[in-house]
Structures are given as structure tokens and as C-alpha cells.
């Protein structure tokens, strides 16, 4: 049997929930007087599961701070059992964890006061994505004629989201070890931008006009189209756009 085939069967036995695949691989293992085949496979499976759990713990550290280590461990183990890693690099693991959390808090009354966990986990995933995002390519304008072929796009590291919960304050408080007892509920929607400041992912609150512009630019909008959008929504584009570009949230490129 080719090494590639052996590796594939080993991977299937570790990650699949199909017991037939596990039994098939176990039958191909050499007999060991010290460790039975099924126990040997379980050791590897446990190591893989704990590696995935530790990845989730690293990604969603604030969520763990909110719900506690024991609760987080159980939720993480449940997630790992239902969502095996499909990539050799664990940096790509955990994208669906916020959705997994949202399904739990909707049906489990124990989380009735923690409905914000979904939005909070999204912030943490977006920060992770910002860290690993590709660098941006930006062009320099040499004349005003260049603007005819100008197109705007958001930074590869940029994500935007809105929330009716004070998740920014909660995230910041846990990161700085501040008391969260005095955090009040929001009276209006919170608009957030997640980006990479140099090499460091960060999140900031922005006004609705900046948020709307970034959302529109994410649709690969030309400068003329963005100007029309700004007029329709009564946004001062001449004031807002330079700030977005200065922050490296928006980059320019040619058609």
C-alpha cells in the first residue's frame, strides 16, 4: 500500500465519525502487546481533539473568560466532534464556531443573559483573520487623470460588523482586565471595524457614515459610484474618504 493511501486512511480514522473507517484502520495496525490497536487510535484521536480545543481557546479567549473554562471546554469538545479539521494548518480552524455558539444560546436557557456571545465571538474570529490576511497592494496617483481609472477596495485585513450589544466594551474590558459590571446596554447600534494596525489586529468603533462607506466599498465600488452613494445618503465623501485611506482601511487600485 502506498504511503499516501496509509496517511489518508489514518486521517479518515482520526477525523471521521464513521466507526467503520476506524475499525478498518485498526484491523491494519500491527499487533502490540502493550497497547491494543483501538487504544492506540484513541490516543491519537484525543491528541487531535485537544489540539483543536486549544486552538479554539487561543482564538476565542474572551468568550472563554465570559463563560468560564469548564463550560468553554465542553462547548469546544462538542464543536470539535461535529466539525473535524479539514486543513493541515490549524490557523484555518474555528471559522464556524460563532455560528455553533449562536445555535446553542438560542435553545439553551442557561445562556439567556449571554445572547451577545455570537457577536463577541465574531469579533475574535475577525481579529484572527486580520492577523493572517494578505498584505495590500496600493497604487500612487501621479496626476488627477489617474482618477479616471481609479477603483477603491477595502483592505484585505478589514472586516466590518454591527451589533445591538455592547460587545466592543465587553471585549475591551476583558482584554484590559477591567470590571464589566458597569457596562450598560446599548441605546443604539454599535458599528465596528476590525483591521490590522501594522502587524497588530485591532477593533474600533466608527460612526454610521464611515461604516456605510466601508460596506459600500466592499462591493468593489468605483469612485464615481461611491460619490453617488454618498450624495444619496448625505455623506461628506471629501471629508470621510481621506480618513479611511489614511487608516489603510481603503486602498486604491486601477481597473
N, C-alpha and C positions, 0 to 999 in steps of 0.2 A: 504494500500500500504506500502511495506517495505521502511524503511529509505534509504536503498541503492538505490532503484528504484527512490525515490524522488530526491536524490542527483544527480543521473545520468541524469534525465530529466532537472534538474536545470542547470547542466553543459552543456547539449546539447543546451538548450535555450540561454545560455550565449555565447557559443563559435561557434555554428553552424551558417552558413549564410542562413540556410533553415528557411524561415519565418513560415512554417507550424509547426515546432518544437516549435518556440517561442509562436505561438498562442495557441498551445496545452497546454503548461505550464501555460500561462496566464489564461486560462479557469479554471485551477485547483486551482488558488490562491483565497484566501478568499477576499471578497469584503471589501475595506477600504474606508471610506468616505473622508479621507484626501488625499490619493494617489491612483489613478487608477492603475489597475494591470499592464498595459503596461508601465506606467511611472515608476513604481517601478522596473520593469525588466530593463528598460533603465538606471536607476541609477546604478544598479549592473553592467550592461554591460560597462558603461562608466568608472566605477571604475576599472574593469578588464583591459580595454584598456589602461587606463593611467598607471596602474601598469606595463604593458608590455612596454609601451613607455619609462617609467622611467628606466626600466631595460636596454633597448637599449641605452638610454642616458648614463647610467653608463658604459656600455661595450664599446661604440664607442664615447668616449668623444672627441677624436682628430678629428674624422670625423665631429662631430658637430662643433668643433672650425673652421674647414675649410669652411663648407658650411653655417654656421650661424644657430641660434636657430630656426627661423621660418621655414626655408627650412627643417631642420632636423625633426622638429615636424611633418610636412606634410608627409615626406617620411616614418617616423616611424609609423604614423597612417595608411598609406596605407599598409605598411608591416603587421601590426597587424591585419588589416581587412582580409588580404589574408592568413595569417599564424597564426591562433589561437594557443595558448599554448597547448601542448599535455602532459605536465608533471606538476605535482603538485609543483615542485620546479622550480622557475623562473631562477635559476642558469643554467638551461639547455636550456634556451630560447635564440633565436637570432642567431643560427648557420648558418642559410641560409641568413642572412642579407647581407653579402658581395655579394652573387650571385644576390640577389634582387637589390643591388646598381649597379652591373655591367650591368644588363639589362636596367636600367634607363639611365645610362650615354651613352649607345650605341645608343639610339634612341632620346635622348633629347639634342638638340644643346646647351642648356644653360650650359651643363657640358663638353663642348668640350675642355676646358682647365683643366679639373679635371679628366682626364682619369686614374689617379693614385689612385682614391678613392677605387677601388676594392682591390688593393694590400695593401693599408693603412688599410682598414677595416679587411683584413685577419690578419695583424699583431695584431690588437686589439683583435680579436677573439682567436688567438693562445695564447696570453698572458693570457686571461681568462681561457683557457683550461689548461695552465701550472699551474695556481694557484690551480685548483681543481683536478689535476692529482694525482693518487695514488703514494705513496712512492715507491721507487725502492728497490728491493732485490738484494744484491750484494754478491758474494762469495769471500773468501780469498784463494789465492793459497798457498798450503803448500809445494809444490815441483814442479819441472819442468814437472813431469809426469802428473800433473793435466791438463796441456795444451792440452793433447790428447782429453779430453772430454770437452774442453772449447768452449763456444759459446758466441758471442757478441750480444748485443741488445742495442738500443738507450734507453735513459731514458724515462719513461712514460710521463714526462712533456715536452719532447723535440719535437719541430716542426721545419722544415726547409722550406725555400721558396726562390725563386729568383725573381728579379724584374728588369725591364729596366727603372724604375722610381726611383728617389731619395727618396723613401718613408721612409727609415731609418732616413735620415736627417730631413725630414718633421715631422716625429713622434717625434724625439728627440727635435726639435725646439719648437714644441707646448707644450711638456711636461715641458720644461725649460723656456717657455715664451720668447724665442729668436725670432729675426726677421727672417722671412722666405724669404724675398725679394731677398737675395743674394744666395739662394740655386740654384745651377746650375744643368742642366740636366746631366744625367749620360752618360759617354762615353763608358762604358762597363756595363755588367750585375752585379747587386748587389746581393751577396749571404748572406743570413741572417739565424741566428739560434735563435730561441725563446726557452727559457728554464726557469727553476726555480732556482734562486740563494738563497739557504736556503729556506726561505718562500716567497721570493720576485720574481715575474716574471720579466724577462729582455729579451732584444734583442740585439744582437751584429752582426757586420759584420765579415765574415770569408773569407779566400781565397778559391778559387775554389777546391783545393785539399781536404781541410777539409770537404767542403760541399759534394763533391763526395763520400768521405769515409762514412760520416753520412748517405747519401742517400743509399749507398750500405748496410750498417749495418742494416738499417731499414727493409731490406728484410730478416732479420734473417740469417746473413751470418756467417759461421764458420770461424775460424782464418785462416785455410788453403785457403779457398775460397777468403778471404779478401786479403791474400798475393798475390794470383794470379791476383786479380783485380788491386792491387797496381802496380804490375810489368807491367801489360798491359797498365796502364795509367801513368807510370813513376812517381809514388808517393813514397816518402820515408816513408814507414809504420813504421819503427823503430823510426822515429822522430815524426810522427804525432799521432800515436795511444796513446802513454802515455799522451799526452796533452789532448786528447779527454776524456780519463779515469779520469785524474786529475780534469777536469772541471765537472765531473759527467754527461757528455753528453752521455757517453757509459758505460754500466755496463756489468759485466761478470756473466754467469751462466753456469750450466752443462747441457749436453744433458739429 
